[in-house]
Amino acid sequence: MIKLDDCYDLAVEISGKTARLAIYENSVEKVCRKTTLKSLFEFMQSDENHLFKGRLQLFKNLEEITVLVKGEPVGEIKAETLLNCLRTDHL
């Protein structure tokens, strides 16, 4: 789990070539998104600053990623933190 702020956490669950990103508010799952590891790594290494449409969105700004749930920011994490989580879980 990656702490986003006092109330929100981000969980990254890897299964094969698929990643499931889930946002928890006070330990209760609020929203999740399944995607491929390939698309996450491409987003992290590209000039794109937006990933996903819908209830869970990621916005990249320099070295930080802002996590939005239903259009509202719920926290920020360092891009390197997410990359390390993806690499660690993928090994």
Phi and psi restraints in degrees (range 20) as a CNS / XPLOR table:
assign (resid 1 and name C) (resid 2 and name N)
       (resid 2 and name CA) (resid 2 and name C) 1.0 -112.5 20.0 2
assign (resid 2 and name N) (resid 2 and name CA)
       (resid 2 and name C) (resid 3 and name N) 1.0 123.9 20.0 2
assign (resid 2 and name C) (resid 3 and name N)
       (resid 3 and name CA) (resid 3 and name C) 1.0 -73.7 20.0 2
assign (resid 3 and name N) (resid 3 and name CA)
       (resid 3 and name C) (resid 4 and name N) 1.0 123.7 20.0 2
assign (resid 3 and name C) (resid 4 and name N)
       (resid 4 and name CA) (resid 4 and name C) 1.0 -94.6 20.0 2
assign (resid 4 and name N) (resid 4 and name CA)
       (resid 4 and name C) (resid 5 and name N) 1.0 -44.1 20.0 2
assign (resid 4 and name C) (resid 5 and name N)
       (resid 5 and name CA) (resid 5 and name C) 1.0 -160.0 20.0 2
assign (resid 5 and name N) (resid 5 and name CA)
       (resid 5 and name C) (resid 6 and name N) 1.0 -162.5 20.0 2
assign (resid 5 and name C) (resid 6 and name N)
       (resid 6 and name CA) (resid 6 and name C) 1.0 -62.0 20.0 2
assign (resid 6 and name N) (resid 6 and name CA)
       (resid 6 and name C) (resid 7 and name N) 1.0 -31.2 20.0 2
assign (resid 6 and name C) (resid 7 and name N)
       (resid 7 and name CA) (resid 7 and name C) 1.0 -106.1 20.0 2
assign (resid 7 and name N) (resid 7 and name CA)
       (resid 7 and name C) (resid 8 and name N) 1.0 -28.0 20.0 2
assign (resid 7 and name C) (resid 8 and name N)
       (resid 8 and name CA) (resid 8 and name C) 1.0 -109.6 20.0 2
assign (resid 8 and name N) (resid 8 and name CA)
       (resid 8 and name C) (resid 9 and name N) 1.0 142.4 20.0 2
assign (resid 8 and name C) (resid 9 and name N)
       (resid 9 and name CA) (resid 9 and name C) 1.0 -131.9 20.0 2
assign (resid 9 and name N) (resid 9 and name CA)
       (resid 9 and name C) (resid 10 and name N) 1.0 151.7 20.0 2
assign (resid 9 and name C) (resid 10 and name N)
       (resid 10 and name CA) (resid 10 and name C) 1.0 -113.3 20.0 2
assign (resid 10 and name N) (resid 10 and name CA)
       (resid 10 and name C) (resid 11 and name N) 1.0 125.3 20.0 2
assign (resid 10 and name C) (resid 11 and name N)
       (resid 11 and name CA) (resid 11 and name C) 1.0 -108.6 20.0 2
assign (resid 11 and name N) (resid 11 and name CA)
       (resid 11 and name C) (resid 12 and name N) 1.0 136.2 20.0 2
assign (resid 11 and name C) (resid 12 and name N)
       (resid 12 and name CA) (resid 12 and name C) 1.0 -118.4 20.0 2
assign (resid 12 and name N) (resid 12 and name CA)
       (resid 12 and name C) (resid 13 and name N) 1.0 116.5 20.0 2
assign (resid 12 and name C) (resid 13 and name N)
       (resid 13 and name CA) (resid 13 and name C) 1.0 -115.2 20.0 2
assign (resid 13 and name N) (resid 13 and name CA)
       (resid 13 and name C) (resid 14 and name N) 1.0 122.6 20.0 2
assign (resid 13 and name C) (resid 14 and name N)
       (resid 14 and name CA) (resid 14 and name C) 1.0 -104.1 20.0 2
assign (resid 14 and name N) (resid 14 and name CA)
       (resid 14 and name C) (resid 15 and name N) 1.0 132.7 20.0 2
assign (resid 14 and name C) (resid 15 and name N)
       (resid 15 and name CA) (resid 15 and name C) 1.0 -140.0 20.0 2
assign (resid 15 and name N) (resid 15 and name CA)
       (resid 15 and name C) (resid 16 and name N) 1.0 103.1 20.0 2
assign (resid 15 and name C) (resid 16 and name N)
       (resid 16 and name CA) (resid 16 and name C) 1.0 65.6 20.0 2
assign (resid 16 and name N) (resid 16 and name CA)
       (resid 16 and name C) (resid 17 and name N) 1.0 -120.9 20.0 2
assign (resid 16 and name C) (resid 17 and name N)
       (resid 17 and name CA) (resid 17 and name C) 1.0 -99.4 20.0 2
assign (resid 17 and name N) (resid 17 and name CA)
       (resid 17 and name C) (resid 18 and name N) 1.0 10.4 20.0 2
assign (resid 17 and name C) (resid 18 and name N)
       (resid 18 and name CA) (resid 18 and name C) 1.0 -113.8 20.0 2
assign (resid 18 and name N) (resid 18 and name CA)
       (resid 18 and name C) (resid 19 and name N) 1.0 143.6 20.0 2
assign (resid 18 and name C) (resid 19 and name N)
       (resid 19 and name CA) (resid 19 and name C) 1.0 -121.0 20.0 2
assign (resid 19 and name N) (resid 19 and name CA)
       (resid 19 and name C) (resid 20 and name N) 1.0 141.6 20.0 2
assign (resid 19 and name C) (resid 20 and name N)
       (resid 20 and name CA) (resid 20 and name C) 1.0 -117.3 20.0 2
assign (resid 20 and name N) (resid 20 and name CA)
       (resid 20 and name C) (resid 21 and name N) 1.0 118.7 20.0 2
assign (resid 20 and name C) (resid 21 and name N)
       (resid 21 and name CA) (resid 21 and name C) 1.0 -101.2 20.0 2
assign (resid 21 and name N) (resid 21 and name CA)
       (resid 21 and name C) (resid 22 and name N) 1.0 126.1 20.0 2
assign (resid 21 and name C) (resid 22 and name N)
       (resid 22 and name CA) (resid 22 and name C) 1.0 -128.1 20.0 2
assign (resid 22 and name N) (resid 22 and name CA)
       (resid 22 and name C) (resid 23 and name N) 1.0 137.4 20.0 2
assign (resid 22 and name C) (resid 23 and name N)
       (resid 23 and name CA) (resid 23 and name C) 1.0 -105.8 20.0 2
assign (resid 23 and name N) (resid 23 and name CA)
       (resid 23 and name C) (resid 24 and name N) 1.0 128.0 20.0 2
assign (resid 23 and name C) (resid 24 and name N)
       (resid 24 and name CA) (resid 24 and name C) 1.0 -112.4 20.0 2
assign (resid 24 and name N) (resid 24 and name CA)
       (resid 24 and name C) (resid 25 and name N) 1.0 134.3 20.0 2
assign (resid 24 and name C) (resid 25 and name N)
       (resid 25 and name CA) (resid 25 and name C) 1.0 -112.7 20.0 2
assign (resid 25 and name N) (resid 25 and name CA)
       (resid 25 and name C) (resid 26 and name N) 1.0 115.7 20.0 2
assign (resid 25 and name C) (resid 26 and name N)
       (resid 26 and name CA) (resid 26 and name C) 1.0 50.2 20.0 2
assign (resid 26 and name N) (resid 26 and name CA)
       (resid 26 and name C) (resid 27 and name N) 1.0 48.0 20.0 2
assign (resid 26 and name C) (resid 27 and name N)
       (resid 27 and name CA) (resid 27 and name C) 1.0 69.8 20.0 2
assign (resid 27 and name N) (resid 27 and name CA)
       (resid 27 and name C) (resid 28 and name N) 1.0 10.3 20.0 2
assign (resid 27 and name C) (resid 28 and name N)
       (resid 28 and name CA) (resid 28 and name C) 1.0 -112.5 20.0 2
assign (resid 28 and name N) (resid 28 and name CA)
       (resid 28 and name C) (resid 29 and name N) 1.0 124.7 20.0 2
assign (resid 28 and name C) (resid 29 and name N)
       (resid 29 and name CA) (resid 29 and name C) 1.0 -65.1 20.0 2
assign (resid 29 and name N) (resid 29 and name CA)
       (resid 29 and name C) (resid 30 and name N) 1.0 126.4 20.0 2
assign (resid 29 and name C) (resid 30 and name N)
       (resid 30 and name CA) (resid 30 and name C) 1.0 -103.1 20.0 2
assign (resid 30 and name N) (resid 30 and name CA)
       (resid 30 and name C) (resid 31 and name N) 1.0 -38.4 20.0 2
assign (resid 30 and name C) (resid 31 and name N)
       (resid 31 and name CA) (resid 31 and name C) 1.0 -159.4 20.0 2
assign (resid 31 and name N) (resid 31 and name CA)
       (resid 31 and name C) (resid 32 and name N) 1.0 150.9 20.0 2
assign (resid 31 and name C) (resid 32 and name N)
       (resid 32 and name CA) (resid 32 and name C) 1.0 -143.0 20.0 2
assign (resid 32 and name N) (resid 32 and name CA)
       (resid 32 and name C) (resid 33 and name N) 1.0 164.3 20.0 2
assign (resid 32 and name C) (resid 33 and name N)
       (resid 33 and name CA) (resid 33 and name C) 1.0 -147.3 20.0 2
assign (resid 33 and name N) (resid 33 and name CA)
       (resid 33 and name C) (resid 34 and name N) 1.0 130.5 20.0 2
assign (resid 33 and name C) (resid 34 and name N)
       (resid 34 and name CA) (resid 34 and name C) 1.0 -101.6 20.0 2
assign (resid 34 and name N) (resid 34 and name CA)
       (resid 34 and name C) (resid 35 and name N) 1.0 140.5 20.0 2
assign (resid 34 and name C) (resid 35 and name N)
       (resid 35 and name CA) (resid 35 and name C) 1.0 -155.7 20.0 2
assign (resid 35 and name N) (resid 35 and name CA)
       (resid 35 and name C) (resid 36 and name N) 1.0 173.0 20.0 2
assign (resid 35 and name C) (resid 36 and name N)
       (resid 36 and name CA) (resid 36 and name C) 1.0 -87.7 20.0 2
assign (resid 36 and name N) (resid 36 and name CA)
       (resid 36 and name C) (resid 37 and name N) 1.0 151.1 20.0 2
assign (resid 36 and name C) (resid 37 and name N)
       (resid 37 and name CA) (resid 37 and name C) 1.0 -60.4 20.0 2
assign (resid 37 and name N) (resid 37 and name CA)
       (resid 37 and name C) (resid 38 and name N) 1.0 -37.0 20.0 2
assign (resid 37 and name C) (resid 38 and name N)
       (resid 38 and name CA) (resid 38 and name C) 1.0 -57.7 20.0 2
assign (resid 38 and name N) (resid 38 and name CA)
       (resid 38 and name C) (resid 39 and name N) 1.0 -46.0 20.0 2
assign (resid 38 and name C) (resid 39 and name N)
       (resid 39 and name CA) (resid 39 and name C) 1.0 -67.8 20.0 2
assign (resid 39 and name N) (resid 39 and name CA)
       (resid 39 and name C) (resid 40 and name N) 1.0 -34.3 20.0 2
assign (resid 39 and name C) (resid 40 and name N)
       (resid 40 and name CA) (resid 40 and name C) 1.0 -67.0 20.0 2
assign (resid 40 and name N) (resid 40 and name CA)
       (resid 40 and name C) (resid 41 and name N) 1.0 -46.0 20.0 2
assign (resid 40 and name C) (resid 41 and name N)
       (resid 41 and name CA) (resid 41 and name C) 1.0 -64.0 20.0 2
assign (resid 41 and name N) (resid 41 and name CA)
       (resid 41 and name C) (resid 42 and name N) 1.0 -39.6 20.0 2
assign (resid 41 and name C) (resid 42 and name N)
       (resid 42 and name CA) (resid 42 and name C) 1.0 -62.3 20.0 2
assign (resid 42 and name N) (resid 42 and name CA)
       (resid 42 and name C) (resid 43 and name N) 1.0 -42.9 20.0 2
assign (resid 42 and name C) (resid 43 and name N)
       (resid 43 and name CA) (resid 43 and name C) 1.0 -60.7 20.0 2
assign (resid 43 and name N) (resid 43 and name CA)
       (resid 43 and name C) (resid 44 and name N) 1.0 -44.0 20.0 2
assign (resid 43 and name C) (resid 44 and name N)
       (resid 44 and name CA) (resid 44 and name C) 1.0 -65.9 20.0 2
assign (resid 44 and name N) (resid 44 and name CA)
       (resid 44 and name C) (resid 45 and name N) 1.0 -30.6 20.0 2
assign (resid 44 and name C) (resid 45 and name N)
       (resid 45 and name CA) (resid 45 and name C) 1.0 -98.8 20.0 2
assign (resid 45 and name N) (resid 45 and name CA)
       (resid 45 and name C) (resid 46 and name N) 1.0 -5.7 20.0 2
assign (resid 45 and name C) (resid 46 and name N)
       (resid 46 and name CA) (resid 46 and name C) 1.0 -96.6 20.0 2
assign (resid 46 and name N) (resid 46 and name CA)
       (resid 46 and name C) (resid 47 and name N) 1.0 178.1 20.0 2
assign (resid 46 and name C) (resid 47 and name N)
       (resid 47 and name CA) (resid 47 and name C) 1.0 -86.0 20.0 2
assign (resid 47 and name N) (resid 47 and name CA)
       (resid 47 and name C) (resid 48 and name N) 1.0 -4.6 20.0 2
assign (resid 47 and name C) (resid 48 and name N)
       (resid 48 and name CA) (resid 48 and name C) 1.0 -60.9 20.0 2
assign (resid 48 and name N) (resid 48 and name CA)
       (resid 48 and name C) (resid 49 and name N) 1.0 141.5 20.0 2
assign (resid 48 and name C) (resid 49 and name N)
       (resid 49 and name CA) (resid 49 and name C) 1.0 -114.7 20.0 2
assign (resid 49 and name N) (resid 49 and name CA)
       (resid 49 and name C) (resid 50 and name N) 1.0 4.7 20.0 2
assign (resid 49 and name C) (resid 50 and name N)
       (resid 50 and name CA) (resid 50 and name C) 1.0 -138.4 20.0 2
assign (resid 50 and name N) (resid 50 and name CA)
       (resid 50 and name C) (resid 51 and name N) 1.0 133.0 20.0 2
assign (resid 50 and name C) (resid 51 and name N)
       (resid 51 and name CA) (resid 51 and name C) 1.0 -132.8 20.0 2
assign (resid 51 and name N) (resid 51 and name CA)
       (resid 51 and name C) (resid 52 and name N) 1.0 131.6 20.0 2
assign (resid 51 and name C) (resid 52 and name N)
       (resid 52 and name CA) (resid 52 and name C) 1.0 81.9 20.0 2
assign (resid 52 and name N) (resid 52 and name CA)
       (resid 52 and name C) (resid 53 and name N) 1.0 150.1 20.0 2
assign (resid 52 and name C) (resid 53 and name N)
       (resid 53 and name CA) (resid 53 and name C) 1.0 -121.2 20.0 2
assign (resid 53 and name N) (resid 53 and name CA)
       (resid 53 and name C) (resid 54 and name N) 1.0 159.7 20.0 2
assign (resid 53 and name C) (resid 54 and name N)
       (resid 54 and name CA) (resid 54 and name C) 1.0 105.6 20.0 2
assign (resid 54 and name N) (resid 54 and name CA)
       (resid 54 and name C) (resid 55 and name N) 1.0 -150.7 20.0 2
assign (resid 54 and name C) (resid 55 and name N)
       (resid 55 and name CA) (resid 55 and name C) 1.0 -72.5 20.0 2
assign (resid 55 and name N) (resid 55 and name CA)
       (resid 55 and name C) (resid 56 and name N) 1.0 -31.0 20.0 2
assign (resid 55 and name C) (resid 56 and name N)
       (resid 56 and name CA) (resid 56 and name C) 1.0 -115.9 20.0 2
assign (resid 56 and name N) (resid 56 and name CA)
       (resid 56 and name C) (resid 57 and name N) 1.0 123.2 20.0 2
assign (resid 56 and name C) (resid 57 and name N)
       (resid 57 and name CA) (resid 57 and name C) 1.0 -134.6 20.0 2
assign (resid 57 and name N) (resid 57 and name CA)
       (resid 57 and name C) (resid 58 and name N) 1.0 150.5 20.0 2
assign (resid 57 and name C) (resid 58 and name N)
       (resid 58 and name CA) (resid 58 and name C) 1.0 -120.5 20.0 2
assign (resid 58 and name N) (resid 58 and name CA)
       (resid 58 and name C) (resid 59 and name N) 1.0 133.5 20.0 2
assign (resid 58 and name C) (resid 59 and name N)
       (resid 59 and name CA) (resid 59 and name C) 1.0 -122.2 20.0 2
assign (resid 59 and name N) (resid 59 and name CA)
       (resid 59 and name C) (resid 60 and name N) 1.0 125.7 20.0 2
assign (resid 59 and name C) (resid 60 and name N)
       (resid 60 and name CA) (resid 60 and name C) 1.0 -100.8 20.0 2
assign (resid 60 and name N) (resid 60 and name CA)
       (resid 60 and name C) (resid 61 and name N) 1.0 130.7 20.0 2
assign (resid 60 and name C) (resid 61 and name N)
       (resid 61 and name CA) (resid 61 and name C) 1.0 -136.4 20.0 2
assign (resid 61 and name N) (resid 61 and name CA)
       (resid 61 and name C) (resid 62 and name N) 1.0 105.1 20.0 2
assign (resid 61 and name C) (resid 62 and name N)
       (resid 62 and name CA) (resid 62 and name C) 1.0 56.0 20.0 2
assign (resid 62 and name N) (resid 62 and name CA)
       (resid 62 and name C) (resid 63 and name N) 1.0 -108.8 20.0 2
assign (resid 62 and name C) (resid 63 and name N)
       (resid 63 and name CA) (resid 63 and name C) 1.0 -106.8 20.0 2
assign (resid 63 and name N) (resid 63 and name CA)
       (resid 63 and name C) (resid 64 and name N) 1.0 8.7 20.0 2
assign (resid 63 and name C) (resid 64 and name N)
       (resid 64 and name CA) (resid 64 and name C) 1.0 -119.6 20.0 2
assign (resid 64 and name N) (resid 64 and name CA)
       (resid 64 and name C) (resid 65 and name N) 1.0 150.3 20.0 2
assign (resid 64 and name C) (resid 65 and name N)
       (resid 65 and name CA) (resid 65 and name C) 1.0 -120.2 20.0 2
assign (resid 65 and name N) (resid 65 and name CA)
       (resid 65 and name C) (resid 66 and name N) 1.0 125.9 20.0 2
assign (resid 65 and name C) (resid 66 and name N)
       (resid 66 and name CA) (resid 66 and name C) 1.0 -95.2 20.0 2
assign (resid 66 and name N) (resid 66 and name CA)
       (resid 66 and name C) (resid 67 and name N) 1.0 131.7 20.0 2
assign (resid 66 and name C) (resid 67 and name N)
       (resid 67 and name CA) (resid 67 and name C) 1.0 -102.1 20.0 2
assign (resid 67 and name N) (resid 67 and name CA)
       (resid 67 and name C) (resid 68 and name N) 1.0 125.4 20.0 2
assign (resid 67 and name C) (resid 68 and name N)
       (resid 68 and name CA) (resid 68 and name C) 1.0 -113.9 20.0 2
assign (resid 68 and name N) (resid 68 and name CA)
       (resid 68 and name C) (resid 69 and name N) 1.0 137.9 20.0 2
assign (resid 68 and name C) (resid 69 and name N)
       (resid 69 and name CA) (resid 69 and name C) 1.0 -122.0 20.0 2
assign (resid 69 and name N) (resid 69 and name CA)
       (resid 69 and name C) (resid 70 and name N) 1.0 120.6 20.0 2
assign (resid 69 and name C) (resid 70 and name N)
       (resid 70 and name CA) (resid 70 and name C) 1.0 53.1 20.0 2
assign (resid 70 and name N) (resid 70 and name CA)
       (resid 70 and name C) (resid 71 and name N) 1.0 39.9 20.0 2
assign (resid 70 and name C) (resid 71 and name N)
       (resid 71 and name CA) (resid 71 and name C) 1.0 82.2 20.0 2
assign (resid 71 and name N) (resid 71 and name CA)
       (resid 71 and name C) (resid 72 and name N) 1.0 -2.7 20.0 2
assign (resid 71 and name C) (resid 72 and name N)
       (resid 72 and name CA) (resid 72 and name C) 1.0 -109.4 20.0 2
assign (resid 72 and name N) (resid 72 and name CA)
       (resid 72 and name C) (resid 73 and name N) 1.0 131.4 20.0 2
assign (resid 72 and name C) (resid 73 and name N)
       (resid 73 and name CA) (resid 73 and name C) 1.0 -67.1 20.0 2
assign (resid 73 and name N) (resid 73 and name CA)
       (resid 73 and name C) (resid 74 and name N) 1.0 132.3 20.0 2
assign (resid 73 and name C) (resid 74 and name N)
       (resid 74 and name CA) (resid 74 and name C) 1.0 -115.2 20.0 2
assign (resid 74 and name N) (resid 74 and name CA)
       (resid 74 and name C) (resid 75 and name N) 1.0 -2.8 20.0 2
assign (resid 74 and name C) (resid 75 and name N)
       (resid 75 and name CA) (resid 75 and name C) 1.0 159.1 20.0 2
assign (resid 75 and name N) (resid 75 and name CA)
       (resid 75 and name C) (resid 76 and name N) 1.0 170.4 20.0 2
assign (resid 75 and name C) (resid 76 and name N)
       (resid 76 and name CA) (resid 76 and name C) 1.0 -129.2 20.0 2
assign (resid 76 and name N) (resid 76 and name CA)
       (resid 76 and name C) (resid 77 and name N) 1.0 148.6 20.0 2
assign (resid 76 and name C) (resid 77 and name N)
       (resid 77 and name CA) (resid 77 and name C) 1.0 -136.2 20.0 2
assign (resid 77 and name N) (resid 77 and name CA)
       (resid 77 and name C) (resid 78 and name N) 1.0 157.4 20.0 2
assign (resid 77 and name C) (resid 78 and name N)
       (resid 78 and name CA) (resid 78 and name C) 1.0 -73.4 20.0 2
assign (resid 78 and name N) (resid 78 and name CA)
       (resid 78 and name C) (resid 79 and name N) 1.0 139.9 20.0 2
assign (resid 78 and name C) (resid 79 and name N)
       (resid 79 and name CA) (resid 79 and name C) 1.0 -57.6 20.0 2
assign (resid 79 and name N) (resid 79 and name CA)
       (resid 79 and name C) (resid 80 and name N) 1.0 -38.6 20.0 2
assign (resid 79 and name C) (resid 80 and name N)
       (resid 80 and name CA) (resid 80 and name C) 1.0 -63.3 20.0 2
assign (resid 80 and name N) (resid 80 and name CA)
       (resid 80 and name C) (resid 81 and name N) 1.0 -34.3 20.0 2
assign (resid 80 and name C) (resid 81 and name N)
       (resid 81 and name CA) (resid 81 and name C) 1.0 -62.5 20.0 2
assign (resid 81 and name N) (resid 81 and name CA)
       (resid 81 and name C) (resid 82 and name N) 1.0 -45.2 20.0 2
assign (resid 81 and name C) (resid 82 and name N)
       (resid 82 and name CA) (resid 82 and name C) 1.0 -66.8 20.0 2
assign (resid 82 and name N) (resid 82 and name CA)
       (resid 82 and name C) (resid 83 and name N) 1.0 -42.9 20.0 2
assign (resid 82 and name C) (resid 83 and name N)
       (resid 83 and name CA) (resid 83 and name C) 1.0 -59.5 20.0 2
assign (resid 83 and name N) (resid 83 and name CA)
       (resid 83 and name C) (resid 84 and name N) 1.0 -44.5 20.0 2
assign (resid 83 and name C) (resid 84 and name N)
       (resid 84 and name CA) (resid 84 and name C) 1.0 -62.2 20.0 2
assign (resid 84 and name N) (resid 84 and name CA)
       (resid 84 and name C) (resid 85 and name N) 1.0 -38.9 20.0 2
assign (resid 84 and name C) (resid 85 and name N)
       (resid 85 and name CA) (resid 85 and name C) 1.0 -64.8 20.0 2
assign (resid 85 and name N) (resid 85 and name CA)
       (resid 85 and name C) (resid 86 and name N) 1.0 -42.6 20.0 2
assign (resid 85 and name C) (resid 86 and name N)
       (resid 86 and name CA) (resid 86 and name C) 1.0 -65.8 20.0 2
assign (resid 86 and name N) (resid 86 and name CA)
       (resid 86 and name C) (resid 87 and name N) 1.0 -41.9 20.0 2
assign (resid 86 and name C) (resid 87 and name N)
       (resid 87 and name CA) (resid 87 and name C) 1.0 -69.1 20.0 2
assign (resid 87 and name N) (resid 87 and name CA)
       (resid 87 and name C) (resid 88 and name N) 1.0 -43.1 20.0 2
assign (resid 87 and name C) (resid 88 and name N)
       (resid 88 and name CA) (resid 88 and name C) 1.0 -63.1 20.0 2
assign (resid 88 and name N) (resid 88 and name CA)
       (resid 88 and name C) (resid 89 and name N) 1.0 -47.7 20.0 2
assign (resid 88 and name C) (resid 89 and name N)
       (resid 89 and name CA) (resid 89 and name C) 1.0 -69.8 20.0 2
assign (resid 89 and name N) (resid 89 and name CA)
       (resid 89 and name C) (resid 90 and name N) 1.0 -23.2 20.0 2
assign (resid 89 and name C) (resid 90 and name N)
       (resid 90 and name CA) (resid 90 and name C) 1.0 -85.5 20.0 2
assign (resid 90 and name N) (resid 90 and name CA)
       (resid 90 and name C) (resid 91 and name N) 1.0 -16.5 20.0 2
